[in-house]
């Protein structure tokens, strides 16, 4: 399984603001959301807590691929592309429950599997 290159993994730790998670519905219509409750589970998986998904959840369950966009404090942007899985139990879900703020419901953990990584137009992976 592909994993985040070391420099991108470090950049993840220096990100600022929310990430942007984009999925696509069965008609090819994109849906983008801001997400603040995110964590790197491993260098192969980045997790977004489903606190208030609606269209995003439907797209994931329909088999959508996704992209996750973030920016660092130094204003360098990165995009992670890959498949996305929806976990309502198991280790990924349990981990999400440890860092997702208690004020949010944490219905599920949406796990982005790293397949491609970009910085601007440059393909890194």
N, C-alpha and C positions, 0 to 999 in steps of 0.2 A: 504494500500500500504506500503511495507517495506520502511524504511528510513535509512539513514546513522547513525550508532552509533555515540554517542557524540565524542568519541576519534578519530574516522575516520574523522568526520566533522572538528575537530580541525587540524588534520593532513593535510587535504585539504588546509587549510589556510597557512600551512607551506611547501607546495610543492615547488619544484624547477625544472626549466627547462620545456620543453614541456611534455604533456601527450602523451600516445600512444593509439590511438583508433583503434580497430580491428573489422572488420565486415567479413562476409562470403558470397560468391556468391551462386547462386542457385546450383552449382556443388560441394559445400563444400570447395571451395578454399578460404583460408583466405586472407585478405588484411589489412595491418597495415599502419597507417599514424602517423606522428608527428603532434600535434596540439598545437598551442600556444595561440589561442584565445578561452579560456574556462572560464566558470564561474559556480558556484553552484547557481541554480535558487531557490532551496529549498533543504531540506534534502531528498527529494524523487527524485529530478531531477538535473542532471548535464548537462550543455549545452555546445556543441562545435559549434562554428560558421562555417558554410559552406562558406568558402572563395574561395576554389579552389578544391572542391570535384569533382571526376569523378566516379571512381569505387566505392568509399564509398557511394556516392549518389545512384547509381544504386543498390547497395546491400541493403541499407536502404529501398528503395522503393520496393524491392523484398521481404521484410519481415525479413531481417537478424536480429539476436540477435547480441549483441556486448560485448566487454570488453573495459574498459578504465583503463589504468595502469598509476600510477604516483608514484613519489618518493619524500620524504621529504628532507629538509635540513640536517636532521640527518641520511640520507641514508636508511630510512625505506620505503619499497615499499608497495603499496596497489593496489588492483585490484577490480574494480566495474564491475559487470556483470549484464546484463539485456536486455530488449527490448529497441528499439530506435525509436523515432518518428521524422518526418521531418516537421518542421513548417515554412511556408512561409508567415504566417500572424498570428495575435492573440497575446495574452499576452506574451508568451514565446519568440516569434519572436521580439516583440516590446522591450522586456527587452534586448535581445541580441544586438539590434541596439544601445542601450545606452552605452555598454562597448566595443563593437567591434571597433577597430581603423578605422577611416574614410578612411584611405588609402587602406583598404580591402573592397571588394564588399558586404560581408554579405548577400549572396543569401538566406540563410535560417538558422534556428536554429535546430541543431540535438540534441534532448533531450533524454538522457540516463535515463531510469527508473530503479532505484535501485532495484535489486532483490536478488543479492548475493554480499557479500564483503569478500575479503581475504586480509591477510597480509602474504606474502610469501605463504607457504602451509597451514597456519591456516585459517580455515573458521570462519569468525567473524559473518556473517549474512547469 
